[in-house]
Amino acid sequence: MELKGTFTALITPFTEDNEVDYKGLRKNIKRQLENGINGLVVLGTTAETPTLSTEERDNIVKIAIEEAKGKVPVVVGTGTNSTETTIKSTTKAEKYGADAVLVVAPYYNKPPQNGLYSHFKKIADSVNIPIILYNVQSRTGVNIEPETVLKLAKHPNIIGIKDASGDLRKSAMVITAVKRENVDFSVVSGDDITAVSLMAIGAKGIVSVVSNIAPKTIVTMTNFALDGRFDEAQDLYSEIFPLLTASFIETNPIPIKEAMSMIDLPAGKVRLPLAELKEENRETLLKTVNRLKKYLR
């Protein structure tokens, strides 16, 4: 598959009884497809994956693949802090028919760079499904350094990286290195705030949180940037910037689920140990949502 364009990191909607809202999930996916999204990511950070049971995870993957029906690729988050567990989860996703998997750097363990390399290489050697690396030091406590990324980029089964490092200098090092060495490897932004900046230096798109509530708008902004129409991309970015910042006013996905509920999209509350949005932040978010409603499509 080609890792390019706008991929939505889907939330997991819950019912009032704190069960997975599978009907709501289908509704959200249909809305994404209708608004031109290029791909779907399930069981990522935004999905509250650590709080999901094995059965719930399996059902979510099956529903996403069924609803996408080959229209767009489905990427499944399978990364854990155990290499063997990640291989098993990745093998299962491949069996279900996912198009690729998203494998986060091991969290809590804080492996050194040679450990990270061996971890990802062993996974890539053990499966046939394409692998996308996921670098998000704020969540994992460890950064996949550019030199390690470049070594992994040369593996035929590793097709790209979701870069949520927040370090544009290191992101640029990866982007320029793979281009210089003519490696078939895509860098996509993992952060709505830095997406346009990353695409300006060669990133191929975004795995977006905000596209849960504003898929068409994020797709339009991304396409402007990928087409080299950066003035238009920047203009749209400036218009929706308050939404981008408000969507991360607290830990993701607390704000985005609250924002979706504000416009009657299936979302529900977050599961513990996450907690409801603070009231003062909810007021800020509500004002932003009401002011920018024309972009929430």
DAMOTA-V191136 format. One record per run of one state. SS is the DSSP state (h for helix, s for strand, l for the rest). FROM is the first residue (numbers start at 1). LEN is the number of residues. If there is no record, write none. Layout:
# DAMOTA-V191136
<<SS | FROM | LEN> <SS | FROM | LEN>>
This chain:
# DAMOTA-V191136
<<l | 1 | 4> <s | 5 | 5> <l | 10 | 4> <s | 14 | 1> <l | 15 | 5> <s | 20 | 1> <l | 21 | 1> <h | 22 | 13> <l | 35 | 4> <s | 39 | 4> <l | 43 | 2> <h | 45 | 3> <l | 48 | 1> <h | 49 | 3> <l | 52 | 2> <h | 54 | 15> <l | 69 | 4> <s | 73 | 5> <l | 78 | 5> <h | 83 | 14> <l | 97 | 3> <s | 100 | 5> <l | 105 | 8> <h | 113 | 14> <l | 127 | 3> <s | 130 | 6> <l | 136 | 1> <h | 137 | 4> <l | 141 | 5> <h | 146 | 8> <l | 154 | 4> <s | 158 | 6> <l | 164 | 4> <h | 168 | 13> <l | 181 | 5> <s | 186 | 4> <l | 190 | 2> <h | 192 | 9> <l | 201 | 4> <s | 205 | 4> <l | 209 | 1> <h | 210 | 3> <l | 213 | 2> <h | 215 | 12> <l | 227 | 3> <h | 230 | 17> <l | 247 | 7> <h | 254 | 9> <l | 263 | 16> <h | 279 | 13> <l | 292 | 1> <h | 293 | 3> <l | 296 | 2>>
